[in-house]
């Protein structure tokens, strides 16, 4: 898997790196200090390897090793119900890490997975959050309920998130960018919550909604 950027280099677990490609000698002192081997290549080579501002460095890293339901950690879990945009996923991972969420659960099928864009957008946060991949979200929700987690699903027709008193052990579910929370997931949630809207546009970007709710749900923690 290819990732790029100087911040990614600094935040990345060095054991995950297979190869490093650079086009500028500016990075050499840092790489030598960290005992990291590198390949000097023309900038044009990096341009063909990734689509984005690579800042003179591209890293070939090991594919992400997903966690399981037996590895979940923390009293606040986030579930992503068939999210599709890797930029949203990366931004949500970053917000989760900032508020102390240790575990994010995603479905195996019809969902964004951890790729180079997710790694890049998370700016290293993915190193501190466990991404759990499951075959069935409803089964995962029911297992969390048995572990005394209370399930909050974010949807437009829910209760104002600001008026809620949140359980000590809680799960926030964020839905698909287009269709939102699937009906079966909504039916298996304990409470539906929403962000009140005052403008003419009645929905927010998935990662923006997640950020607002993450901070709102931890305001008294």
C-alpha positions as CSV (number, residue, x, y, z in Angstrom):
1,X,0.0,0.0,0.0
2,X,1.3,3.4,-1.0
3,X,1.1,6.5,1.3
4,X,2.8,9.8,1.1
5,X,3.6,13.1,2.8
6,X,6.0,14.2,5.5
7,X,3.6,14.1,8.4
8,X,2.7,10.5,7.5
9,X,6.4,9.6,7.6
10,X,6.8,11.1,11.1
11,X,3.6,9.5,12.5
12,X,3.8,6.1,10.9
13,X,4.9,3.0,12.8
14,X,8.4,2.4,11.3
15,X,7.9,-1.4,11.4
16,X,5.2,-1.0,8.7
17,X,7.5,0.5,6.1
18,X,8.7,-1.7,3.3
19,X,10.3,1.0,1.0
20,X,10.8,4.7,1.0
21,X,11.1,6.8,-2.1
22,X,12.2,10.4,-2.0
23,X,12.9,13.0,-4.6
24,X,14.7,15.6,-2.4
25,X,17.8,15.4,-0.3
26,X,16.1,17.6,2.3
27,X,14.6,14.5,4.0
28,X,17.9,12.5,4.1
29,X,19.1,13.8,7.6
30,X,15.8,12.7,9.2
31,X,15.8,9.3,7.5
32,X,19.4,8.7,8.6
33,X,18.6,9.8,12.1
34,X,15.8,7.2,12.2
35,X,18.0,4.5,10.5
36,X,15.5,4.3,7.6
37,X,16.7,3.2,4.2
38,X,15.5,5.1,1.2
39,X,15.5,5.2,-2.6
40,X,16.3,8.5,-4.4
41,X,14.1,8.9,-7.5
42,X,13.1,11.8,-9.8
43,X,10.0,13.8,-8.7
44,X,8.3,12.6,-11.9
45,X,8.5,9.0,-10.6
46,X,6.7,10.0,-7.4
47,X,4.1,11.9,-9.5
48,X,3.2,8.6,-11.2
49,X,3.0,6.6,-8.0
50,X,0.4,8.6,-6.2
51,X,-2.4,11.1,-6.9
52,X,-1.8,14.0,-4.5
53,X,0.8,16.3,-3.0
54,X,3.4,13.8,-2.0
55,X,5.8,16.5,-0.6
56,X,8.8,14.6,-2.1
57,X,8.2,11.3,-0.3
58,X,6.2,8.1,-1.0
59,X,6.2,5.1,1.3
60,X,5.3,1.5,0.4
61,X,3.9,0.1,3.7
62,X,2.3,-3.2,4.8
63,X,-1.4,-3.5,4.2
64,X,-3.5,-2.8,7.3
65,X,-4.0,-5.7,9.7
66,X,-7.6,-5.4,10.9
67,X,-8.6,-6.2,14.5
68,X,-11.5,-8.3,15.6
69,X,-14.4,-7.9,18.0
70,X,-12.3,-9.7,20.7
71,X,-9.9,-6.7,20.5
72,X,-12.3,-3.8,21.1
73,X,-11.1,-1.3,23.6
74,X,-12.6,1.7,25.4
75,X,-16.0,2.8,26.7
76,X,-16.8,4.7,23.5
77,X,-17.0,2.8,20.2
78,X,-17.8,4.2,16.7
79,X,-19.5,2.1,14.0
80,X,-19.4,3.2,10.4
81,X,-22.5,1.9,8.5
82,X,-21.1,1.3,5.0
83,X,-19.2,4.6,4.6
84,X,-17.7,4.9,1.1
85,X,-15.4,8.0,1.0
86,X,-11.8,7.3,2.2
87,X,-11.4,11.1,3.0
88,X,-14.4,10.9,5.4
89,X,-13.0,7.7,6.9
90,X,-9.6,9.2,7.5
91,X,-11.1,12.4,9.0
92,X,-13.3,10.4,11.3
93,X,-10.3,8.3,12.5
94,X,-8.5,11.5,13.3
95,X,-11.5,13.0,15.2
96,X,-11.9,9.7,17.1
97,X,-8.3,9.7,18.2
98,X,-8.6,13.3,19.4
99,X,-11.5,12.5,21.7
100,X,-10.0,9.2,23.0
101,X,-12.1,6.7,21.0
102,X,-10.0,3.5,20.7
103,X,-12.1,1.4,18.4
104,X,-13.9,1.9,15.1
105,X,-16.0,-0.9,13.6
106,X,-16.6,-1.2,9.8
107,X,-18.4,-3.9,7.7
108,X,-16.4,-6.1,5.4
109,X,-18.6,-5.6,2.3
110,X,-19.8,-2.5,0.5
111,X,-17.7,-0.2,2.6
112,X,-14.5,1.8,2.5
113,X,-11.5,0.0,3.8
114,X,-8.1,1.2,5.0
115,X,-6.1,2.4,2.0
116,X,-3.4,5.0,1.3
117,X,-5.9,7.9,1.2
118,X,-7.3,6.9,4.6
119,X,-3.7,6.6,6.1
120,X,-2.8,10.0,4.6
121,X,-6.0,11.9,5.8
122,X,-5.8,10.4,9.3
123,X,-2.3,11.9,9.7
124,X,-1.0,9.1,11.8
125,X,-4.1,8.8,14.0
126,X,-4.8,5.3,12.6
127,X,-1.8,4.1,14.5
128,X,-3.7,4.8,17.8
129,X,-7.2,3.6,16.9
130,X,-8.2,-0.1,16.3
131,X,-10.1,-0.6,13.1
132,X,-12.3,-3.7,13.5
133,X,-13.7,-5.4,10.4
134,X,-16.9,-7.5,10.8
135,X,-19.0,-9.6,8.5
136,X,-22.3,-8.4,10.0
137,X,-23.0,-5.1,11.7
138,X,-26.1,-6.2,13.5
139,X,-24.3,-9.1,15.1
140,X,-21.6,-6.7,16.2
141,X,-24.2,-4.4,17.7
142,X,-25.9,-7.2,19.6
143,X,-22.6,-8.3,21.0
144,X,-21.8,-4.8,22.1
145,X,-25.3,-4.6,23.8
146,X,-24.4,-7.8,25.8
147,X,-21.3,-6.0,26.9
148,X,-23.5,-3.2,28.3
149,X,-22.9,-0.6,25.5
150,X,-25.8,1.7,24.7
151,X,-26.3,2.2,20.9
152,X,-26.8,5.7,19.5
153,X,-27.4,6.0,15.7
154,X,-27.1,9.4,14.0
155,X,-29.9,10.2,11.6
156,X,-31.9,13.3,10.6
157,X,-35.2,12.2,12.3
158,X,-33.6,11.6,15.7
159,X,-33.6,13.5,19.0
160,X,-31.4,16.5,19.5
161,X,-28.0,15.2,20.5
162,X,-27.5,18.3,22.8
163,X,-30.4,17.3,25.0
164,X,-29.3,13.7,25.6
165,X,-27.6,12.3,28.7
166,X,-25.2,9.6,27.5
167,X,-24.5,6.2,28.9
168,X,-21.0,5.5,30.4
169,X,-20.5,2.8,27.8
170,X,-21.7,4.0,24.4
171,X,-21.6,3.4,20.6
172,X,-22.1,6.0,17.9
173,X,-23.2,4.8,14.5
174,X,-22.5,7.1,11.5
175,X,-24.3,6.1,8.2
176,X,-23.5,6.1,4.6
177,X,-22.8,9.5,2.9
178,X,-25.9,9.1,0.6
179,X,-28.4,6.8,2.3
180,X,-27.5,7.3,5.9
181,X,-28.1,4.6,8.5
182,X,-29.5,1.4,7.0
183,X,-33.0,0.4,8.3
184,X,-31.9,-2.8,9.9
185,X,-29.1,-1.0,11.8
186,X,-31.5,1.7,12.9
187,X,-34.0,-0.9,14.2
188,X,-31.3,-2.5,16.3
189,X,-30.1,0.8,17.8
190,X,-31.3,2.1,21.2
191,X,-31.7,5.8,20.4
192,X,-31.6,7.8,17.2
193,X,-29.9,11.2,17.6
194,X,-29.5,14.1,15.3
195,X,-27.8,17.5,14.8
196,X,-30.3,20.4,14.6
197,X,-30.2,22.3,11.3
198,X,-31.0,26.0,10.9
199,X,-29.9,26.5,7.3
200,X,-31.5,25.5,4.0
201,X,-29.2,22.5,3.6
202,X,-30.5,19.8,5.8
203,X,-27.4,17.5,6.1
204,X,-23.7,17.7,6.9
205,X,-20.7,15.8,5.5
206,X,-20.3,12.5,7.3
207,X,-17.0,13.4,8.9
208,X,-18.3,16.8,10.0
209,X,-21.3,15.2,11.6
210,X,-19.1,12.6,13.3
211,X,-16.8,15.3,14.7
212,X,-19.7,17.3,16.2
213,X,-21.3,14.2,17.8
214,X,-18.0,12.8,19.1
215,X,-17.4,16.0,21.0
216,X,-21.0,16.4,22.1
217,X,-21.2,12.8,23.4
218,X,-17.9,13.3,25.4
219,X,-18.6,16.8,26.8
220,X,-19.2,15.4,30.3
221,X,-16.6,12.6,30.3
